[in-house]
């Protein structure tokens, strides 16, 4: 099985499939030289306990039946490995690549005015995502910042802006971010929600953390916005990020719902046809060997624990189909060579694979550099610097 994406959804699905299907082999493709996706680049640096799931992922990766194929993008863009080259060499493909773009608000100036940053860009910047390593947000022009949205990510951003940089410097936040935060003049953060406080998607834990800051106070909420009976109110869970289709989906007949930002599926991880009635379980047709997990399956909702449950449900579907003799990819004529059947084409495309052993070398250098300044690690924020460790 090929897994596209090395975040929690990919790892948890791989773990469950490998435990349920004897002798199964998983090749995990990741566009960056480093694994873990959202855990590395999305989880707030001052929440190290949330990253403990990496211990399980490392256990999975040490299996002789697991291969990490890092630093290889999937698609038809220059320097990438076309998705079609994978199909003849795998029994199944799992798409677990998560949110890859921002969800635009559609308001004038959001992408042209200075001082406006998407959550994905700002969080990626302080977490060391190479795509946004040069973001350089200017936090010196005023004392007030506005965060649009009222989920956990919004509160993460507010907390990073208000926390003492001398406390943050002991986390794995980037040195560049610490230097910027030390120069910051931001003293007030306004969290703006489309609806009232009772529809906030953040958790109580996120709010309590900031309440413990010695120099932070909260403006009280207008009590008229709080109904007497709050037990029946729904909680929105959508985030301001979304997934997008890989470049070859259309020509390969793999559907994608642009409106919801997901791959149409039967809610159990089986990718189905993109007919108008794809949500009808009785009429939807499963594309053989095609599965999805995580945000690209259900939308950008939930936390890592819910992603694990979601991934396990997809893995159960894969195992059920395998033992039920349901058609997979290459029922006739495939070689199931996996990466061994793909690597020659990858070399022709100019791709340089980073293996799990290579990642461990990068990991050791990051940890060593971090120890010099009392941090868990000092992340590389440039792909070329990651690869230089291996040269």
C-alpha positions in Angstrom: 0.0 0.0 0.0 1.2 3.5 -0.8 0.3 6.2 1.7 0.4 9.8 0.4 1.2 12.0 3.4 3.1 11.3 6.7 0.9 13.0 9.2 -1.2 11.4 11.9 -3.9 10.1 9.5 -1.3 8.3 7.4 0.6 6.8 10.3 -2.4 5.7 12.2 -3.9 4.0 9.1 -0.6 2.4 8.3 -0.2 1.1 11.9 -3.7 -0.5 11.8 -3.4 -2.0 8.4 0.0 -3.5 9.2 -1.4 -5.0 12.4 -4.6 -6.4 10.7 -3.2 -7.7 7.4 -0.3 -10.2 7.7 2.8 -9.4 5.6 1.3 -6.1 4.4 3.9 -3.6 3.3 3.5 0.2 3.5 5.4 2.8 1.5 4.7 6.3 2.9 5.3 9.2 0.5 6.0 12.7 1.9 6.9 15.8 0.0 9.2 17.1 2.7 12.4 15.4 3.9 10.8 15.2 7.4 7.8 13.3 8.6 4.8 13.9 10.9 2.9 16.6 9.1 0.5 18.4 11.4 2.3 17.1 14.5 5.5 18.9 13.5 4.1 21.9 11.7 0.6 22.5 13.2 0.7 21.6 16.9 1.6 24.6 19.0 5.2 24.6 20.2 4.1 25.1 23.8 2.0 21.9 23.6 4.7 19.2 23.5 2.5 16.6 25.2 0.3 16.6 22.1 3.3 15.5 20.1 3.8 12.3 22.1 2.0 10.4 19.3 5.3 10.6 17.5 6.5 7.7 19.7 3.9 5.4 18.1 4.7 6.7 14.7 8.4 6.0 15.2 7.5 2.5 16.3 5.6 1.9 13.1 8.4 3.3 11.0 11.0 0.9 12.5 9.1 -2.1 11.1 10.8 -3.9 8.3 7.5 -3.7 6.5 7.4 0.1 6.4 9.3 2.4 4.0 9.5 6.1 4.3 9.8 7.8 0.9 10.5 11.4 1.9 11.3 14.5 -0.1 9.1 13.3 -3.0 6.1 15.3 -4.2 3.3 13.4 -6.0 1.9 15.1 -9.1 2.7 16.2 -12.6 4.6 19.4 -11.7 8.3 19.7 -12.4 10.5 17.6 -10.1 7.5 15.5 -8.8 6.6 11.9 -9.2 3.4 11.4 -11.2 0.7 9.6 -9.4 0.1 7.4 -12.4 3.5 5.9 -12.0 2.5 4.5 -8.6 -0.7 2.7 -9.7 0.8 -0.3 -11.4 3.0 -1.1 -8.4 0.6 -1.1 -5.5 -2.5 -2.9 -4.4 -3.9 0.1 -2.7 -3.4 3.9 -2.5 -4.3 5.8 0.7 -4.6 9.6 0.4 -3.9 11.2 3.7 -2.2 14.5 2.8 -4.4 16.8 4.8 -5.0 20.5 4.3 -2.8 22.1 1.7 -4.4 25.5 1.1 -6.2 28.3 3.0 -9.9 28.8 2.8 -10.4 32.3 1.5 -12.9 34.6 3.2 -13.6 36.3 -0.1 -13.3 39.9 1.2 -11.5 42.7 -0.5 -7.8 43.1 0.4 -7.3 39.8 2.2 -4.6 38.8 -0.2 -3.2 42.2 -1.1 -3.0 44.4 2.0 0.1 44.4 4.3 0.0 42.8 7.7 -2.6 40.1 6.8 -1.6 36.5 7.2 -3.5 33.3 6.9 -3.6 30.9 9.9 -1.7 28.3 7.9 1.0 30.7 6.9 1.4 32.2 10.4 1.4 28.9 12.2 3.7 27.3 9.6 6.1 30.3 10.1 6.5 29.9 13.8 6.6 26.1 13.5 9.3 26.0 10.9 7.3 24.9 7.8 9.7 25.6 4.9 6.9 27.0 2.7 6.6 29.9 5.1 10.0 30.2 6.6 10.5 33.6 4.9 7.1 35.0 5.9 8.6 37.7 8.2 5.4 39.1 9.8 5.8 42.6 11.0 4.6 42.8 14.6 6.1 46.2 15.3 3.6 48.5 13.6 0.9 48.5 16.3 -0.2 47.3 19.7 -3.3 45.4 18.6 -3.7 42.2 16.5 -7.0 40.8 15.2 -7.5 37.1 14.7 -10.5 36.2 12.6 -12.0 32.9 13.8 -12.6 31.3 17.2 -11.3 27.8 17.1 -8.3 26.3 18.8 -5.9 27.6 16.0 -7.2 31.1 16.7 -6.4 30.8 20.3 -3.0 29.2 19.6 -2.1 32.3 17.5 -3.4 34.6 20.3 -1.4 32.7 22.9 1.8 32.8 20.9 1.4 36.6 20.4 0.8 37.2 24.1 3.1 34.7 25.7 6.5 35.7 27.1 9.1 34.9 24.4 11.5 33.9 27.1 9.2 31.0 28.0 8.6 30.1 24.4 12.3 30.0 23.6 12.5 26.7 25.5 10.1 25.0 23.1 10.8 23.9 19.5 9.5 27.2 18.1 12.0 28.5 15.5 14.7 30.9 16.6 13.5 33.3 13.9 10.1 33.4 15.4 11.5 34.1 18.9 13.5 37.0 17.6 10.4 38.4 15.9 8.3 38.0 19.0 10.9 39.7 21.1 10.5 42.8 18.9 6.7 42.6 18.9 4.7 45.6 20.1 1.4 43.6 20.2 -0.3 44.1 23.6 -3.9 43.3 22.7 -5.4 40.5 20.7 -9.0 40.6 19.5 -10.5 37.2 18.6 -13.4 37.9 16.1 -16.0 35.3 15.5 -18.8 35.3 12.9 -21.3 34.2 15.6 -21.5 34.5 19.4 -19.2 33.1 22.1 -21.4 30.0 22.6 -20.5 29.0 19.0 -16.8 29.2 19.6 -15.0 26.0 18.5 -12.1 26.3 20.9 -11.8 24.1 23.9 -12.0 25.3 27.5 -8.4 24.1 28.0 -7.2 26.7 25.4 -8.8 29.5 27.2 -7.7 28.5 30.6 -4.1 28.5 29.5 -4.2 32.2 28.7 -6.1 32.9 31.9 -2.9 31.8 33.8 -0.7 34.3 32.0 0.3 36.8 34.8 0.1 39.9 32.4 -3.0 39.0 30.4 -6.6 40.0 31.2 -9.8 39.3 29.4 -12.6 41.7 28.4 -15.9 40.3 29.8 -18.5 38.9 27.3 -21.8 40.6 26.9 -24.1 38.4 28.9 -27.0 39.0 26.5 -25.1 36.9 24.0 -25.3 33.9 26.3 -28.6 32.0 26.3 -30.1 30.6 29.5 -30.0 27.0 28.2 -26.6 26.3 26.6 -26.8 22.5 26.6 -28.5 22.3 23.2 -26.2 24.5 21.3 -24.2 22.9 18.4 -20.5 23.6 18.2 -19.0 24.4 14.7 -15.8 22.5 13.9 -14.7 23.7 10.5 -11.3 25.2 10.3 -10.1 28.0 7.9 -8.0 25.5 5.9 -8.9 22.9 3.4 -7.5 20.2 1.2 -7.2 20.3 -2.6 -7.1 17.7 -5.4 -3.7 16.4 -6.5 -2.9 17.5 -10.0 -3.7 14.2 -11.8 -7.0 13.4 -10.1 -9.1 14.4 -13.0 -7.2 12.5 -15.7 -7.0 9.4 -13.5 -10.7 9.4 -12.7 -10.2 10.2 -9.0 -13.0 12.5 -7.8 -12.7 15.6 -5.6 -15.4 17.8 -4.1 -14.0 21.3 -4.3 -16.9 22.8 -2.3 -16.3 20.6 0.8 -12.5 20.1 0.2 -12.7 16.3 0.4 -12.4 13.2 -1.7 -15.9 11.7 -2.1 -16.0 8.6 0.1 -18.4 6.3 1.9 -17.5 7.8 5.3 -15.5 4.7 6.0 -12.6 5.7 3.8 -13.5 4.0 0.5 -13.2 6.5 -2.3 -16.3 6.4 -4.5 -17.3 7.8 -7.9 -18.1 11.4 -8.3 -21.7 11.0 -9.5 -24.3 13.3 -8.2 -25.5 10.6 -5.8 -22.1 9.8 -4.3 -23.5 10.3 -0.8 -26.0 7.5 -1.4 -24.5 4.4 0.2 -26.7 2.2 -2.0 -25.7 3.8 -5.3 -22.1 5.0 -4.8 -19.4 2.9 -6.5 -16.1 2.2 -4.8 -13.0 2.8 -6.9 -10.9 -0.4 -6.4 -7.9 0.1 -4.2 -8.5 3.8 -3.5 -8.9 5.0 0.1 -8.6 8.2 2.1 -8.2 9.2 5.7 -7.9 12.4 7.8 -8.9 15.9 6.6 -9.0 14.9 3.0 -11.6 12.3 4.0 -13.9 14.3 6.4 -12.8 17.9 6.1 -10.5 19.9 8.4 -12.2 19.0 11.7 -11.3 17.5 15.0 -8.0 16.9 16.9 -5.4 14.2 16.7 -7.4 11.8 18.8 -10.4 12.0 16.4 -8.0 11.7 13.5 -6.8 8.4 15.0 -10.3 7.1 15.2 -11.0 8.2 11.7 -7.8 6.5 10.4 -8.6 3.3 12.2 -12.0 3.2 10.5 -10.3 3.5 7.1 -7.9 0.8 8.0 -10.8 -1.5 9.1 -12.3 -0.9 5.6 -9.1 -1.8 3.9 -8.7 -5.0 5.9 -12.3 -6.0 5.5 -12.0 -5.5 1.7 -8.7 -7.4 1.5 -10.0 -10.5 3.4 -13.4 -10.2 1.6 -11.7 -10.5 -1.8 -12.9 -7.2 -2.9 -11.2 -6.0 -6.1 -8.0 -3.9 -5.5 -5.6 -2.2 -7.9 -3.9 -4.5 -10.4 -6.0 -7.5 -10.0 -4.5 -8.5 -13.3 -1.1 -7.5 -14.6 0.2 -5.6 -11.6 3.6 -6.4 -10.1 3.1 -5.1 -6.5 6.7 -4.1 -6.3 6.0 -0.9 -4.4 8.9 1.6 -4.2 11.2 -0.8 -6.0 9.0 -0.5 -9.1 8.8 3.3 -8.8 12.3 4.4 -7.9 13.7 4.3 -11.4 11.0 6.7 -12.6 11.6 8.9 -9.5 15.3 9.2 -10.5 14.3 10.2 -14.0 12.1 12.9 -12.6 15.0 14.2 -10.6 13.6 13.1 -7.2 15.9 12.5 -4.3 14.5 10.1 -1.8 15.0 10.6 1.9 14.7 7.3 3.9 13.8 6.8 7.5 17.4 6.4 8.4 18.1 9.7 6.6 15.4 11.4 8.6 17.0 10.1 11.8 20.2 11.8 10.9 18.3 15.1 10.4 16.5 14.5 13.7 19.8 14.0 15.5 21.3 17.2 14.2 18.1 19.2 15.1 18.1 17.8 18.6 21.8 18.5 19.0 21.4 22.1 17.9 18.5 22.5 20.2 20.4 21.3 23.2 22.9 24.2 22.7 20.2 26.6 23.6 18.1 24.5 26.0 15.5 23.5 23.5 14.1 20.1 22.5 15.2 20.7 19.0 16.2 23.5 16.5 14.2 22.8 13.4 15.6 23.2 10.0 13.3 25.6 8.1 14.8 25.1 4.7 14.7 21.9 2.6 18.2 22.5 1.3 19.5 22.7 4.9 17.8 19.4 5.7 19.4 17.7 2.7 22.8 19.2 3.4 22.9 17.0 6.6 22.9 14.0 4.3 25.6 15.1 1.9 
